[in-house]
Amino acid sequence: MLNDGDKGVIIQRDKKTYAVAPHIPCGVISPATLRKIADVAEKYNAPALKLTSAARIAIVGIKEEDVDKIWEELGMSKGAAVGLCVRSVKACPGTTFCKRGIKDSLPLGMKLDEKYHGMQLPSKFKIGVSGCPNQCAETCIKDLGFVGLPGGWQVLVGGNGGALPRLSKELVRNLSDEEALAIADRIIEFYRKNGRPHVRIGALIDKIGFDEFKKALTDKM
């Protein structure tokens, strides 16, 4: 039996079948790739496709012996759906598609996804990018969030959902795209060096104090 994460699979409730979740950066997919996923799911008699909270399309209910063949036919990267790593970068439509967008979340989200998706860290780590304060990418409960404001990007840190949910806090605002990417580098590197296994960044911030965390991250900006 495969374990969660082996060959990019997630074991299902019946403990017999699996789901595979191809990586779909920021949830943007072409019609051809969407058609390929549907064709592969149909070929291997998957009972359903599930749109996940991380903006992936999971093929669920597949047999263990079909896993390798499915990945081969999909020809797609595996989504980092489990493990101590950057799980996902969730981005709203931004000014690319949404009339309410103030900043374009998709280009920033794609750059963050390309650099960090799957990166090993002390605990799971989720990133959100919202093009306006409506926060459709749920940036207020992400480990690292970016929100588009008229003056630039607002940076939020330390949020999470789960059994003990917590809202993120503003670290800095009015950053350019380049500055936003730079602060992401500093935050993730700080967490990589200072975090403890299975402890989210929000708990690390609580331990050292938000003011000290902010000082360490923004003093040289």
N, C-alpha and C positions, 0 to 999 in steps of 0.2 A: 504493500500500500504506500502511495506517495503521501508526503507530509505537505502542509501548507507551504507554498513557496517553491517546492521541488518542481523543476521544469515549468515554473510560472503558473502553477495550478493552485486552486483553493478547494479543499475538500468540502463536500456538501453535507447537509444535515443527515442524509441517509448513511453516511460513512462509506459509501460504495462508489458514488459518482463524483465528478469534479467540475469545476468551472475554470475556464481560461479567460483572462482579461487582457487583450492586446493593448499596448500603449497607444493612446490617442491624444497627442499633445494638446492641452487646453480644450479638449472636446471638439476640435475642428477636424472634420473628416470629408473626404471627397466622395461623390456618388459611387465611383468605381470601387473604392475600398469598402464602402458600406455594402455594396452588392456582393463583394467577395466574402465578407463576414457572413452574410445571410446564406450564400451558397454553401459555404463550408458547414455552417450549422445545420443546414437542411441535409447535406450529404451524410453527416454523421448522426442524424436523428436526435439532435439536441431538442429537448422539449420546449425550450424558451431561450430568448435573448433578454438580458436585463441591463437597462441603463442604470449605471451605478452612480452613487453620490460623488464619485471622483471623475465624472464625465467620461467613463469608459463604457464599452459594450461588452458585457460578459456573456460568453457562451456557456450555458449551464446544463448540468445533467449529462455530461459526457463520460464515456467509459475510459478506464485507465489505459487500455491498449490502444486507444485512439489519440492519446495526447500528443505524441511525437508527430504523428501524421497530420494532425490539425495545425500544429505550429509550422510545420514544413509548408503546408498548402497556404496558410495565411501569409507567410513571409513577412511578419510584423514583429516588432520588438515586444517583449513582455512587459506588462504594466507592473510597477512595484506596489502591489496591493497589500503585501504583508511585510513584516520585518522591521528592524531598527534602521530606518532610512528615510529619505525624502519620498513620501508616498505619492504625492500628487501636487501639481500646480493647477489650481482651479481659476479660470478667468472668465469674466462675463463678456458679452459681445463688444463692449466698449464703443468707441466712435466708429469702428469698422462697420458695425451693424445696427447699433442702438441710437435712437434719437435723443436719449437722455444722457449719453456719454459725455463726460467732460474731458477725460484723458483716454487714450486708446490703450486699453488693457491687454489686448491680444498680442501686439508685438513685444511688450514687456514680459507678459506671461510666457511666450514662446522662448524668449532668451533665458528666462529663469528655468524653464523646463529643460531646455537643451543642456544647461550647465549642471543642474542639481538633481534631476529626477533619478532616483535610485541610489543617490550618494549615501554611504553608510554614516550614521550618526549615533549618538548615545541612545536615542529613543526615536520613535516615529516622529515625523516632522511634516507638517502640511503648510502649504503656501497658497494664498489667495490674492487675486488681483481684481479689483473692482474699479470700473471707470467713473463712478460717481458715488456720492454718499449713500445711495440706496443699498450698496453692498450686496449685490446679487451673488457675488462669489463667497459670501459668508466670511468676509475678512475679519469680522469682529471675534470669531472663534477659531482663528488659525494661529499656528505658532508664529508665522510671519505673514503680514498682510500689507497690501498697498491699496490706497483709496485715492481716486482722482479728484482733486480739488481745483478750483480756478487758478490757484497759484502754483500748482504742481502736485507731486505725490505726497500723501500722508503715509507714514510708516507706522504700522501697529505690530506689537510683539506680545507673545505670551498667552495667547488665547487657545482654548481647546474645548471640544464637546465632551461627550462621555458621561460617566457616572458622577464626576465632580466637574461640571462645566465652569468655565471662567471666561470672562471677556478680556480681550487684548487691550493694551494700553498704548497711547500714542508715544512714540519715541521721538519723532521729528516730522516736520511737514515742509511742503513747498520745495520738493526736490525735483530736479530734472530726471529724465530717463537714465542718464549716465550716473547721476548721483544715487539714484535708487538702486541700480545694479551694484554700485560700489558699497553701499551700506548693507545690502544683502550679503555680499562677500564677508564683510566684517562680522555681521551677526552670526552667520553660519560657522565661520572659523572660530569665533569666540565660544560658541556652543560645543563645537567639536573638541576643543581643547579643555574646556572646563566642565562639561556636562558629565553626569554619572549614568551608568547603564539603566535604561528603563525609566529615567526621570526626564519629563518633558521640560522644554526651555522655560515655561512659565514658573515651574517649581524652582528651577535654578535662579530665576530672577527674584523670587520671594526670598530665597536663602541669602543672596548677597545684597538685596535691597535694590529697588528700582532706580533710585538716584545714582547708586554706584554703577549699576549696569549702564545707565544712560551716559554717565561720564566716560566710562571705558569705551563706549561705541562712538561718541560724538565729539570728544575733545579735540580731535585733529581734523574735523571736517572743515 
